[in-house]
Every structure is written in C-alpha cells, then in structure tokens.
Amino acid sequence: MDRPIEPTWQETLQAFGHRVAALEEPRPGWHRLVGRQSTDGVLHHLDLQYHEERTNLVQVTTQRPLPDHIRARSSFDLGSLLDVFLANACAAGPIDLPGEPEEGPGQLIVDGTVIEARRLTHGDYVATGASVGTETVAVISTASLHDQAVRLRLHAGEPQPATR
C-alpha cells in the first residue's frame, strides 16, 4: 500500500498562508512532527510537536483565522490543547493529573518581543497562549523546558488566494 506523501515545510507554510510560530532553538536530537487541521480545505491550525525517544517534549500551536466565506468556526482553547498534549505526551499512555489547572499570567517571546499571555499550570506541565497579530499561538511543555519553549520565531507563509 502506498503511503501518502507529506508536504514539505515550505509547502506547509505556503498552504497555511499566515505566520507560523516555531521554537527559536530546538535542542540537538529533538525531532519535529507537524500536525495539520483544515476546514473546508483551508489549513488553519498547525501543531509543531518536538519529541525525543517517542516522548513529546514541547508543542507549539499556531491557529490562523478562517476566511469569512467559511461558515464553520474553530475554537482555540488553551485547556483543551493542554489536555490533548497530556493524552499524547508519552508512548506509555495518557498522563492523568489530579485536580484542575491553575491559571495565571505568562508571556511568549516572539522574535525577541515579549507578549503578555495566559498561562495554565497543571502538575509539571505548562501551557501559555496569546494572540500574536492575527494568529493565536500556544506553547505546551514540561515546566523545566517552558522558559526555553516560550522563545519562538515566526515563519512567514505566502498568502493564498481565497477560494469560494
């Protein structure tokens, strides 16, 4: 059976058509997986998962607004992103933490600029998210990696013509 051919990073950026956040400096030995979500053929949500030895270490999510002609809307919920990260973080199975996440202020550092953000902490895991221009960006990681994980670069995609 033939495996589907995955788009290259440049093809993904071009299809996204907006800026995409990525780690400023991933550690040597980390590998990156790209998760994509589309609505009516419009790519609007990218997850960059940085992993090592089958363990997800950091996830950087970028969501762009959908064009007005698409009636469906997608939500960007920091708590849900954290829950999905914990469900998929390690090969041994979901990480189940007691209690509820604690909310507080946080920040992302995007291309050297500090952006005030919302932060959720649940056990040893932290999720931080904010609007960055027209995109929404979230970073999820262990607490020990979070200071590095919130340091991001934006990669520009070429805008695509609207389709009807």
N, C-alpha and C positions, 0 to 999 in steps of 0.2 A: 504494500500500500504506500502511495506517495505521501510524504509529509508536506504540509503547507509551507510555503516559503515566507519567512518572516521579513517584514520590511526592514531596511537599514535604518540607522539612527537618523540620517539625513532625510530619508523618505518619511519617517515618522514625524519629524519636525515640520516638514513641508505639509503633510496631511493635517497636522494639528493647527497650523496657521496662526498660532499665537506663541508667546514666550513660554518656555518650559523651564522649571526650576530643577537643578541637579546639584549634588554635593559639590562644593568647591574643591575639596581634596579627598577623594576616597582613599582609604588606606590600601597599601600594596597587598595583593592577594584577595581583595574583595572582588566579587563578580556582580554584574548588574543584569537584572531581568526587567523587561518593560511590559507592563500591563496596560491594555488599551480598552476604553469603553466608548462606544458610539451610540448615537441615537439618530435614527433615520439616515444612516450613512455619514453622519457628521461626527468625526472624532473630537470628543470634548473633555476627556478625562484620561490622564496618564499617571500611572504609578511606576516609579523607579524604585525597585527593590534591590538593595545592596545586601549580598549574602556571602557567607563563608561556611564551607563544610555543611551545607544543607540547613543552615540556621539564618533566618532573616535578621539582619542587624539594624538596618535603617531603611525606612521607606519615605520617599519624597513624592508627594502627590500634587499635581497641578490640574486645575479644572478651569476651562475657559467657558465664557457664556455661550449659550446656544443662540443661533440666529433667530430673529423674530418670527420667521415663517415656520419654525418648528414648534408645534403646539405643546409637545411633551416638555416637561421641565425636570431637571435632576437636582437633587439636593446635595449639599456638601456639609455633612455633619461630622465634626471632629470626634465625638464619642463613638460613632459608628465606624469611622476609619480606624480608631484605636482597637475596637472590638475585633474587626476583621484582621488587623495585624496580629493580635494575640492568638486568634484562631489558626493562623498560618505561620507563626513565627518559627516553629521548630518541627523537625521530622517526627519527633516522638508524640506529637499531637497538640491539641489546643492548650494554651496556657489559661487556666481558670483562676482568677484572683478574687478573693472575697471583697465585699464592700463596693462602694461606688468611687469613681474617680473624683479627685479634688480639683476644683477649678481655680485658676489664678492668672495673673498677668505673666506674659512671656515676651519673647522677641525672636525675630528672624533677622539674620544679617544677610542681605541680598546685594550682591555686587558691592560689598563694603558699606552699605547703608543699613542702619538699624531701623527695623519696622516693628512697632508695637503689635503684640499678638495676644491671642487667647491660649492658655496653656492648661492641659489636663494631665494630672499625675495619677497613676494607678499602680500601686506597688512600685516595682523598679522600672516602670515604663512611663514615657513622657510623650505627649502629642502636643505640638504647637502649630497654630494656624492663623493666617491673616490674609487679607486682600492685598495683592501686590499689583497695582494698576487695575486692569480689567480681569486679571486672573486671580484665582484663590489658590493658596499654597499651604500645604501641611507637611510637617515632618514628624515622624514617629520613630522612636528608638528606645534603647535602654537608657536609664538616667546617666550611666557612666559615659555614654557616647554622645549625649544630647548637645553638649557645648560645641562639639565638632559638627554634629549633624545639622544644626541651625545655620551653618555658614554655607550659603548657596550661591550659585551663579545662574544667570538666566541665559538660555539659549534661544535665539530668535528663529521662528519659523516663517516661511514665506506665506503671506495671506493667500487663501484660495478664493476663487470667485464663488459667490453664493449660488447655490443650486435651488431650483424650485421643484 
